[in-house]
């Protein structure tokens, strides 16, 4: 049965396009599609099948996997069209670059955010400060500074009272507060040729490669500030915030008691150091499911090799995950290595750290910016890609027992 409605639609569109005196290249391509579509519908295809076939050809040209018509959504069709418009965009050679400076969209278009949808999953794997299973994650659609109330009740316990007994009153009208804003971060600009965008197969596209290593670069840059930022033009990181709170760190004694070596607290960590940190943290925080050790992979690697006098390791495993004294070990690449005066290990309830990510109307909140006008790009058939994200963080504590402690190597 012939799709009369579809044929009528294509015939009318083809008639309008054929009457244009100076059709653009896009209009010529559309006219060719309409004529081919009319022939396909006469042969028994539907308009949806014809459009899906064309969209799959466009997906193939930009390195995306084809989708069967039955699974094809309007959003996916728009996604392909937008990306093809991006890679085919050509600006007038010699256009003044000064007119493009100072605007976020002036240098090109955003790739639809669906191409970058899993970036925070990659960041979460790279740094625990992005892991919403442990840290407090705040997603907002704008970067305006916001305040988060903070209060602590770990020093108070419930008590039995009689029906006419007196009650203890605690004023919660004026809790402390933490302020989080949004600092802008960007990756370097990477260039890719149109040929590479077209020729890479559907399993490995330019954007999938760009997404994977850009997510890690963003995680390293943002995570470093979330952990150690000095608060001047950037986040006041977790370690400086703890230092400013005047809590007493655990000074490392080293591994000499473990292995009778000459190692000291300046170049090693021992079982006693972790026991002292564990003992210094309030039991209310230790019992939390979000309590964990934080260190980098170099420190964890050194601890894997550290045994006590009886050959027992410091690090144990629970369901394949590393633990120390029953608490999970989480990785943050920006933590210090074991060395004199460094802070290689944190222990605490990570829910008391908030990481804010600005997600302006999208699930992932990141933009991939495409540049075509910068020198060396358009004239060489290249497209520049750069990713942007805004983020901030804050310690959600200001009084009472601190939810964190840390181990500092001896000087």
C-alpha positions as a printed Julia matrix, in Angstrom:
411×3 Matrix{Float64}:
  0.0     0.0    0.0
  1.46    3.36  -1.06
  1.98    6.03   1.61
 -0.09    8.72  -0.15
  0.31   11.23   2.66
  4.08   10.89   2.59
  4.24   11.08  -1.19
  2.09   14.21  -1.2
  4.33   15.84   1.38
  7.52   15.09  -0.56
  5.98   16.1   -3.89
  4.91   19.5   -2.56
  8.33   20.08  -0.99
 10.13   19.03  -4.2
  7.93   21.39  -6.22
  8.78   24.34  -3.97
 12.5    23.57  -4.02
 12.62   23.13  -7.81
 11.18   26.66  -8.3
 14.06   28.33  -6.43
 16.35   30.24  -8.78
 19.52   30.06  -6.66
 19.14   27.11  -4.33
 21.73   26.57  -1.63
 23.76   23.37  -1.38
 21.52   22.22   1.46
 18.39   22.88  -0.62
 19.88   20.92  -3.54
 20.55   17.96  -1.25
 17.02   18.16   0.11
 15.56   18.2   -3.43
 17.58   15.09  -4.3
 16.25   13.43  -1.15
 12.64   14.33  -2.01
 12.93   12.9   -5.54
 14.58    9.72  -4.26
 11.97    9.48  -1.52
  9.1     9.72  -3.97
 10.56    6.82  -5.95
 11.03    4.78  -2.76
  7.43    5.4   -1.64
  6.16    4.32  -5.06
  8.09    1.09  -4.5
  6.26    0.49  -1.21
  8.35    2.27   1.47
  6.83    4.67   4.0
  7.95    8.26   4.58
  9.24    7.31   8.05
 11.38    4.56   6.55
 12.76    6.93   3.9
 13.66    9.57   6.48
 15.18    6.96   8.78
 17.31    5.66   5.9
 18.6     9.16   5.18
 19.31    9.78   8.85
 21.27    6.53   9.07
 23.38    7.65   6.12
 24.05   10.91   7.94
 24.95    9.0   11.09
 27.38    6.9    9.07
 29.05   10.0    7.6
 29.77   11.41  11.07
 30.85    8.1   12.6
 27.69    7.1   14.46
 26.05    3.68  14.49
 22.9     3.27  12.37
 19.57    2.86  14.15
 16.71    0.73  12.91
 13.62    2.79  11.94
 11.54    1.13  14.64
 13.99    2.34  17.31
 14.64    5.76  15.82
 13.4     8.68  17.92
 12.89   12.31  17.0
 15.58   13.28  19.52
 18.13   10.99  17.83
 17.23   12.41  14.41
 17.73   15.95  15.68
 20.99   14.94  17.33
 22.45   13.71  14.05
 21.26   16.79  12.17
 22.85   19.1   14.72
 26.17   17.28  14.68
 26.27   17.2   10.88
 25.61   20.94  10.84
 28.53   21.35  13.22
 31.09   19.41  11.18
 29.93   20.95   7.88
 29.99   24.53   9.18
 32.34   26.79   7.22
 32.83   30.46   8.01
 33.86   33.17   5.59
 37.62   33.11   5.27
 39.16   36.21   6.79
 36.19   37.01   9.03
 37.32   39.27  11.91
 38.06   37.19  14.98
 37.57   40.17  17.34
 33.84   39.98  16.72
 33.85   36.44  18.08
 35.7    37.13  21.34
 33.79   37.44  24.6
 30.73   35.39  23.73
 30.3    31.8   24.75
 28.58   30.72  21.51
 30.28   33.09  19.1
 32.94   30.65  17.92
 30.64   27.84  16.9
 27.89   25.6   18.18
 27.44   23.31  21.13
 27.32   19.67  20.23
 24.04   18.26  21.63
 24.72   17.21  25.19
 23.61   13.67  24.47
 27.07   13.1   23.02
 28.61   13.81  26.43
 26.0    12.15  28.62
 28.3     9.8   30.55
 31.04   12.27  31.4
 30.26   12.49  35.12
 30.31    8.72  35.38
 33.89    8.92  34.11
 34.72   11.71  36.56
 33.18    9.69  39.39
 35.48    6.8   38.57
 38.5     9.12  38.57
 37.9    10.91  41.89
 35.74   10.08  44.92
 34.83   13.77  45.34
 32.5    13.33  42.34
 30.94   10.13  43.7
 27.37   10.8   44.81
 27.34    7.5   46.72
 29.73    9.09  49.25
 29.94   12.88  48.84
 27.01   15.27  48.82
 26.35   16.17  45.19
 24.49   19.37  44.34
 23.24   19.91  40.78
 21.88   23.33  39.9
 20.84   24.94  36.63
 22.72   28.16  37.36
 25.94   29.21  39.04
 24.59   31.78  41.49
 26.2    31.53  44.96
 24.07   29.49  47.33
 24.22   28.87  51.06
 23.91   25.47  52.7
 22.99   25.29  56.41
 25.44   23.33  58.56
 24.93   22.07  62.09
 26.19   19.26  64.29
 24.43   17.19  66.93
 26.93   14.4   67.52
 27.61   15.56  71.1
 23.97   15.26  72.18
 22.06   12.08  72.97
 18.38   11.43  73.59
 17.25   11.02  77.21
 14.22    9.62  78.96
 11.74   12.16  80.32
  8.56   11.75  82.31
  5.25   13.15  81.2
  5.73   16.24  83.33
  9.52   16.29  83.05
 11.56   19.25  81.9
 12.91   19.37  78.36
 16.27   20.55  77.1
 16.06   23.21  74.42
 18.54   23.57  71.57
 18.38   26.67  69.38
 18.54   25.81  65.69
 17.46   29.23  64.42
 21.02   30.27  63.64
 22.95   27.31  62.27
 26.22   27.82  60.47
 26.33   27.92  56.72
 28.63   27.09  53.84
 28.6    29.09  50.62
 29.16   27.45  47.23
 29.44   29.25  43.93
 30.57   28.02  40.52
 34.02   28.34  39.0
 34.48   27.8   35.26
 36.79   25.06  34.0
 37.75   24.15  30.46
 39.85   21.51  28.77
 42.5    22.29  26.22
 41.32   22.7   22.64
 41.82   19.59  20.55
 41.59   19.5   16.77
 40.14   16.77  14.58
 39.88   16.57  10.81
 36.56   16.12   9.07
 38.01   12.94   7.59
 38.61   11.46  11.03
 35.08   12.36  12.09
 33.7    10.68   8.98
 36.0     7.65   8.85
 36.05    6.36  12.43
 33.56    3.55  12.8
 30.51    3.63  15.04
 32.25    1.89  17.95
 34.98    4.52  18.29
 34.0     8.03  17.24
 35.96   11.23  17.61
 33.49   12.46  20.21
 33.6     9.24  22.23
 37.39    9.47  22.38
 37.22   13.18  23.21
 34.65   12.54  25.91
 36.72    9.85  27.63
 39.99   11.74  28.0
 38.34   15.13  28.54
 36.31   13.75  31.45
 39.51   12.6   33.13
 41.23   15.94  32.48
 38.3    17.81  34.0
 38.25   15.44  36.97
 41.97   16.06  37.61
 41.69   19.83  37.37
 38.46   20.28  39.32
 39.29   17.51  41.78
 42.64   19.11  42.6
 40.91   22.36  43.56
 38.16   20.57  45.48
 40.85   18.86  47.52
 43.63   21.46  47.81
 42.35   24.77  46.41
 43.43   27.84  48.39
 40.09   29.69  48.1
 41.59   32.55  46.06
 39.75   32.58  42.75
 38.95   28.93  43.26
 37.39   26.51  45.74
 38.68   26.35  49.31
 39.64   22.7   49.19
 38.94   20.04  51.78
 42.5    19.81  53.12
 43.01   23.61  53.54
 39.52   23.88  55.09
 40.47   21.26  57.67
 43.78   22.99  58.35
 41.96   26.31  58.83
 39.63   24.67  61.34
 42.62   23.99  63.62
 41.87   20.31  64.09
 44.88   18.29  65.22
 46.18   15.91  62.55
 47.67   12.51  63.26
 51.44   12.77  62.87
 52.77    9.65  61.19
 55.14    7.43  63.17
 55.96    5.29  60.13
 56.22    1.58  59.47
 59.22    0.73  61.67
 56.91   -0.93  64.2
 55.51   -3.09  61.39
 58.72   -4.38  59.85
 61.6    -3.36  62.15
 63.02   -1.28  59.32
 64.65    2.13  59.5
 61.6     3.76  57.88
 60.26    6.87  59.62
 57.06    8.88  59.67
 58.57   11.12  57.0
 58.73    8.37  54.36
 56.28    5.64  55.4
 52.96    4.85  57.06
 52.31    2.03  59.5
 49.4     0.23  61.12
 49.61    2.44  64.2
 49.12    5.59  62.1
 45.82    4.3   60.74
 44.74    3.09  64.17
 45.43    6.55  65.63
 43.42    8.25  62.86
 40.58    5.77  63.35
 40.59    6.41  67.09
 40.58   10.2   66.67
 37.35   10.29  64.62
 34.04   10.51  66.45
 32.1     7.22  66.54
 29.05    8.9   64.99
 31.06    9.51  61.83
 32.83    6.15  61.87
 29.47    4.36  61.86
 28.32    6.23  58.74
 28.08    4.29  55.47
 29.8     7.22  53.75
 32.89    7.1   56.0
 36.03    6.21  54.03
 39.78    6.67  53.7
 40.97    8.94  50.88
 44.4     8.6   49.25
 46.01    8.46  45.81
 46.99    5.3   43.98
 50.7     5.71  44.83
 49.94    5.67  48.54
 47.61    2.71  48.12
 50.31    0.88  46.17
 52.82    1.47  48.95
 50.36    0.16  51.52
 49.72   -2.98  49.48
 53.37   -3.86  50.03
 53.4    -2.98  53.72
 53.18   -6.0   56.06
 53.38   -6.32  59.82
 55.83   -8.57  61.68
 53.54  -11.52  61.14
 53.2   -10.99  57.4
 49.72   -9.48  57.57
 48.94   -6.6   55.18
 47.6    -3.21  56.23
 45.08   -3.3   53.39
 42.32   -5.92  53.44
 39.67   -6.64  50.83
 35.9    -6.79  51.19
 34.07   -8.08  48.12
 37.13   -7.2   46.04
 37.37   -3.59  47.28
 40.31   -2.38  49.43
 39.56   -1.57  53.07
 41.6    -0.52  56.11
 40.24   -1.29  59.58
 36.91   -2.1   57.97
 36.54    1.26  56.17
 36.68    1.45  52.36
 39.62    3.08  50.6
 38.66    5.67  47.97
 40.92    7.29  45.4
 41.5    10.99  44.88
 44.44   11.55  42.48
 45.31   14.95  43.97
 46.14   13.62  47.43
 49.81   13.97  48.38
 52.28   11.13  48.08
 53.96    9.82  51.22
 56.75   12.33  51.89
 57.95   14.69  54.6
 55.24   17.12  55.84
 52.72   15.89  53.23
 49.11   14.87  53.88
 48.75   11.49  52.11
 45.63   10.17  53.9
 42.24   11.53  54.94
 39.57    9.71  56.96
 36.05   11.0   57.37
 32.36   11.02  56.62
 32.36   12.19  53.0
 28.73   13.28  53.13
 30.04   16.37  54.93
 31.74   17.47  51.73
 29.53   19.03  49.02
 30.51   19.09  45.36
 28.41   21.43  43.25
 28.08   20.97  39.49
 26.19   23.45  37.33
 23.9    21.6   34.92
 22.15   24.26  32.82
 19.04   22.42  31.74
 20.84   19.2   30.84
 21.51   15.94  32.61
 25.27   16.19  32.33
 25.81   19.95  32.47
 28.78   19.95  30.13
 29.19   21.62  26.79
 31.47   20.53  24.02
 32.34   23.68  22.12
 33.24   23.41  18.44
 35.59   25.98  16.91
 35.92   26.48  13.15
 37.11   30.09  12.79
 40.36   29.93  14.75
 43.52   30.11  12.6
 44.53   26.8   11.09
 41.13   25.13  11.36
 38.63   25.9    8.58
 41.24   26.31   5.86
 42.7    22.92   6.75
 39.41   21.08   7.1
 39.71   20.87  10.89
 37.24   21.29  13.74
 38.45   22.31  17.21
 36.77   20.74  20.25
 36.85   21.97  23.83
 34.74   21.09  26.86
 33.48   23.37  29.62
 31.99   22.81  33.09
 31.38   24.91  36.2
 31.94   23.49  39.67
 32.63   24.32  43.32
 32.7    22.58  46.69
 32.49   23.24  50.43
 33.0    21.57  53.81
 29.59   21.25  55.46
 30.79   21.57  59.06
 31.7    24.41  61.39
 31.36   23.23  65.02
 31.41   20.17  67.25
 33.57   17.09  66.56
 35.03   17.35  63.08
 33.77   14.75  60.58
 37.3    14.4   59.14
 40.79   13.71  60.35
 44.01   13.33  58.41
 47.47   11.81  58.65
 50.41   14.15  58.12
 53.86   12.75  57.48
 56.53   13.77  59.97
 58.73   16.63  58.89
